[in-house]
Amino acid sequence: MAPQEPVAAPAPDADAPATREEPAKSAADPSIRTFRIATIVMAVALALAPWLGLYPVFVMKALCFALFACAFNLLIGYAGLLSFGHAMFFGTAGYLSAHAAKVWGFPPELAILTGALAATLLGGVTGALAIRRQGIYFAMITLAMAQMLFFFYLQAPFTGGEDGIQSVPRGRMFGVLDLTQVITMYYVVLAIFLAGFLVIRRVIHSPFGQVLKAIRENEPRAISLGYDADRYKLIAFVLSSALSGVAGATKAIVFQLASLTDVQWQMSGEVVLMTLLGGMGTLFGPVVGAFTIISLEHFLADRGQWVTVTTGAIFVVCVLAFRRGVVGELSAWWERRRR
């Protein structure tokens, strides 16, 4: 009896149910679902914060620094670039937005946009110089540029020197929202923070963000695959500078003040501390770190220099016990538990 020829398997149908289930599986990804739930919980908690007894001005300060830390995390956590001078973008935007609102009479939305644009341009110039070097040399170039700008703002006539720019008018945003009302100002700051947070999340999970991670992990291999690493790092640097500028400009409008404190090297160190404490390379880590540091500074303000000692002690403990930061360790624990 002659052997029968094998029957070829039918080609898969493009409309088969198995093919249609793939998008559903992607939409039901646990990480995406967890992020959405966490973001909704964070937004609701922050929206209710003024009605739960929290001082709105305190939360607004924390939100501005949280956006600043998230912008810095985009650079160090996903591009692997450590900047010791990121306060120059934060402070430059604050000075320009305050000057635009007080002297030029700009409405708050244009004042914030002016500050963010100034930080973006400064980020482009600084990044073009700094990314020519790597590691500690990159960090020292950013620190040197920040110190140059600090002394410039100290001497420049429009900054007010050590007094800063005071009595900055809040005005009306879009001619409708009266920012002199604390609650109105609070929800505007919350909207700006959430918008910046979602923009960072979108950048991280875009093809551009995946290339950034590849460059961070193995830059020579990424270059061998045809990616222009310097161009990607420059774009990441400019994006981080722009979002830091939005945070600094918003803070200047909230507190109606732009001062040298925002451009000092200590501010650059503080944002590094916030990012490492919360969890470098995580979305929610910088937010947790910023709220923790600002809370310590607020509630321990009457202790004087003990604020610095306490903050340093907490940082040492976290580095020793939580190498990946608070959120990083919690995420790793949850992943192990889920598996």
C-alpha positions in Angstrom: 0.0 0.0 0.0 1.6 3.3 -1.1 2.2 5.9 1.5 -0.1 8.9 1.4 1.3 12.3 0.9 1.1 14.6 3.9 -1.7 17.1 3.7 -0.5 20.7 4.0 -2.0 22.7 6.9 -4.4 25.4 5.9 -3.0 29.0 6.0 -4.2 30.9 9.0 -7.2 33.0 8.4 -6.7 36.7 9.0 -10.1 37.0 10.6 -9.6 34.0 12.9 -10.5 34.6 16.6 -6.9 34.0 17.7 -5.8 37.0 15.7 -8.5 39.2 17.0 -7.6 38.3 20.6 -4.1 39.8 20.4 -5.2 43.5 20.8 -7.5 42.5 23.7 -4.5 40.8 25.4 -2.4 43.9 24.9 -5.2 46.1 26.3 -5.5 43.8 29.3 -1.7 43.9 30.1 -1.4 44.0 33.9 1.3 46.7 33.8 -1.0 49.0 31.8 -4.0 48.3 34.0 -1.9 48.9 37.1 -0.6 52.2 35.7 -4.1 53.4 34.9 -5.4 52.5 38.4 -2.4 54.1 40.1 -2.8 57.3 38.0 -6.5 57.6 38.7 -5.9 57.0 42.5 -3.1 59.7 42.5 -5.3 62.2 40.6 -8.3 61.7 42.8 -6.2 61.9 46.0 -4.6 65.1 44.8 -7.9 66.6 43.7 -9.4 66.0 47.1 -6.3 67.1 49.1 -7.4 70.7 49.8 -10.7 69.3 51.1 -9.0 66.8 53.4 -7.2 69.4 55.5 -4.0 69.7 53.5 -2.7 73.3 53.0 -3.1 74.0 49.3 0.1 76.1 49.0 2.1 73.3 50.5 0.7 70.7 48.0 1.3 73.1 45.1 4.9 73.4 46.1 5.2 69.6 46.2 3.5 69.3 42.8 5.9 71.7 41.2 8.9 69.8 42.6 7.3 66.5 41.6 7.1 67.6 38.0 10.7 68.9 38.3 11.8 65.5 39.6 9.9 63.6 36.9 11.6 65.7 34.3 15.0 65.0 35.8 14.1 61.3 36.0 13.5 61.3 32.3 17.1 62.2 31.8 18.9 60.1 34.4 16.4 57.2 34.7 15.8 56.5 31.0 18.7 58.1 29.2 21.3 57.4 31.8 22.6 61.0 31.9 23.4 62.5 35.3 23.1 66.3 35.4 24.4 68.2 38.4 23.1 71.5 37.1 19.4 70.9 36.4 18.5 73.8 38.7 19.5 76.2 35.9 16.5 75.3 33.8 14.2 75.4 36.9 15.5 78.8 38.0 15.8 80.3 34.5 12.2 79.6 33.8 11.2 81.1 37.1 13.1 84.3 36.5 11.8 84.7 32.9 8.2 83.9 33.8 8.2 86.3 36.8 9.8 89.1 34.7 7.3 88.5 31.9 4.3 88.6 34.3 5.5 91.6 36.3 7.3 93.8 33.8 5.9 92.9 30.5 2.4 92.4 31.8 2.0 88.9 30.3 -1.0 86.8 31.4 0.0 83.7 33.5 -0.3 81.2 30.6 2.1 83.3 28.4 4.4 83.9 31.3 4.7 80.2 32.0 5.2 79.5 28.3 7.9 82.2 28.2 9.8 80.6 31.0 9.5 77.1 29.5 10.7 78.3 26.1 13.7 80.0 27.8 14.5 76.7 29.6 14.1 74.8 26.3 16.6 77.1 24.4 19.0 76.9 27.3 18.7 73.1 27.3 19.5 73.0 23.6 22.7 75.0 24.1 23.8 73.2 27.2 23.0 69.8 25.9 24.9 70.4 22.6 28.0 71.1 24.7 27.5 68.5 27.4 26.6 65.4 25.4 30.1 65.5 23.8 31.3 63.9 27.0 30.1 61.0 29.1 29.9 60.1 32.8 31.4 62.4 35.4 32.6 64.8 32.6 29.0 65.3 31.4 27.9 66.0 35.0 30.7 68.5 35.6 29.9 70.4 32.4 26.3 70.8 33.5 27.4 71.9 37.0 29.8 74.5 35.5 27.1 75.9 33.3 24.7 76.1 36.2 27.3 78.0 38.3 27.9 80.4 35.5 24.2 81.2 35.3 24.0 81.5 39.1 26.5 84.3 39.1 24.9 85.9 36.1 21.5 86.0 37.8 23.2 87.4 41.0 24.6 90.3 39.0 21.9 90.9 36.3 19.8 94.0 36.9 16.4 92.4 36.0 16.7 89.6 38.6 16.8 91.8 41.7 20.0 90.2 42.9 19.6 88.5 46.3 16.1 90.0 46.7 14.8 88.3 43.6 11.7 89.3 41.7 8.9 89.8 44.2 5.2 90.5 44.1 4.7 88.7 40.8 1.0 89.1 39.7 -0.9 85.9 39.2 -3.5 87.5 37.0 -6.2 85.6 35.1 -5.4 82.5 33.0 -7.0 82.6 29.6 -8.8 85.7 30.8 -11.2 83.5 32.8 -9.5 81.7 35.7 -8.7 84.0 38.5 -5.5 82.7 39.9 -5.6 85.0 42.9 -8.1 82.5 44.3 -6.0 79.8 46.0 -8.3 76.9 45.1 -8.3 78.0 41.4 -4.6 78.2 41.4 -4.3 74.8 43.0 -6.3 73.0 40.3 -4.4 74.8 37.6 -1.1 73.6 39.1 -2.6 70.1 39.4 -3.6 70.1 35.8 -0.1 71.2 34.7 1.5 68.5 36.8 -0.8 65.7 35.4 -0.3 66.9 31.9 3.5 66.9 32.3 3.4 63.5 34.0 1.3 61.9 31.2 3.6 63.5 28.6 6.6 61.9 30.3 4.8 58.5 30.4 4.0 58.8 26.7 7.6 59.6 25.8 9.0 56.7 27.9 6.7 54.2 26.2 7.1 55.5 22.7 9.7 54.1 20.2 11.8 57.1 21.1 11.8 56.0 24.7 12.7 52.4 23.9 15.7 53.7 22.0 16.7 55.8 25.0 16.6 52.7 27.2 18.7 50.8 24.7 21.3 53.6 24.7 21.3 53.7 28.5 21.9 49.9 28.7 24.4 49.5 25.9 25.3 52.6 23.8 27.9 51.0 21.5 25.4 48.3 20.5 22.7 50.9 19.9 25.1 52.8 17.6 25.9 49.6 15.8 22.2 49.2 15.0 22.2 52.5 13.3 20.9 54.9 16.0 22.4 58.3 16.4 23.0 58.2 20.1 24.0 61.8 20.5 20.9 63.1 18.7 18.6 60.9 20.9 20.4 62.1 24.1 20.2 65.7 23.0 16.4 65.4 22.4 16.0 63.8 25.8 18.0 66.6 27.4 16.0 69.3 25.8 12.7 67.6 26.7 13.9 67.3 30.3 14.9 71.0 30.3 11.6 72.1 28.9 9.5 70.2 31.5 11.8 71.4 34.3 11.2 74.9 32.9 7.4 74.4 33.1 7.8 73.4 36.8 10.0 76.4 37.6 7.8 78.9 35.8 4.7 77.5 37.6 6.4 77.7 41.0 7.3 81.4 40.3 3.6 82.2 39.6 2.4 80.2 42.6 4.7 81.9 45.1 4.8 85.2 43.2 8.6 85.1 43.7 11.7 84.2 41.7 14.9 84.0 43.7 18.5 82.7 43.7 17.4 79.7 45.7 16.0 78.1 42.6 19.3 78.3 40.7 21.7 77.3 43.4 23.7 74.0 43.2 21.8 72.8 46.3 18.6 72.7 44.2 20.3 70.4 41.7 21.3 68.1 44.5 17.9 68.2 46.0 16.2 67.0 42.8 18.8 64.2 42.5 17.9 63.2 46.1 14.1 63.2 45.3 14.6 61.0 42.3 16.9 58.5 44.0 14.7 58.3 47.1 11.5 57.6 45.2 13.0 55.3 42.6 15.1 56.2 39.6 13.7 54.8 36.4 10.1 54.6 37.7 7.2 56.8 36.8 5.8 57.4 40.3 9.1 57.3 42.1 10.1 61.0 41.7 6.6 62.0 42.8 6.9 60.0 46.0 10.4 61.4 46.5 9.4 65.0 46.0 6.5 64.8 48.4 8.7 63.1 51.0 11.4 65.7 50.8 9.0 68.7 50.7 7.1 67.2 53.7 10.3 66.8 55.7 11.3 70.4 54.9 7.8 71.7 55.8 7.2 69.8 59.0 10.8 70.1 60.3 11.3 73.7 59.4 11.4 74.8 63.0 14.3 72.4 63.7 16.8 74.5 61.7 19.8 72.5 60.4 18.3 69.3 61.7 16.2 69.2 58.5 19.4 68.6 56.5 20.6 66.0 59.0 17.3 64.2 58.9 17.1 64.2 55.2 20.7 62.9 54.9 20.0 60.1 57.3 16.9 59.0 55.5 18.8 59.1 52.2 21.6 56.9 53.6 19.0 54.4 55.0 17.2 54.3 51.6 20.5 53.8 49.7 21.5 50.9 52.0 18.1 49.3 52.4 16.2 50.3 49.2 18.8 50.3 46.4 16.0 50.9 43.8 14.2 53.5 45.8 10.9 53.2 47.6 8.7 52.8 44.5 11.3 50.6 42.8 11.5 48.2 45.7 7.7 48.1 46.0 7.3 47.4 42.3 9.9 44.6 42.5 8.1 43.1 45.5 4.7 43.2 43.8 6.1 41.6 40.6 7.6 38.8 42.7 4.3 38.3 44.5 2.3 38.4 41.3 4.5 35.7 39.7 
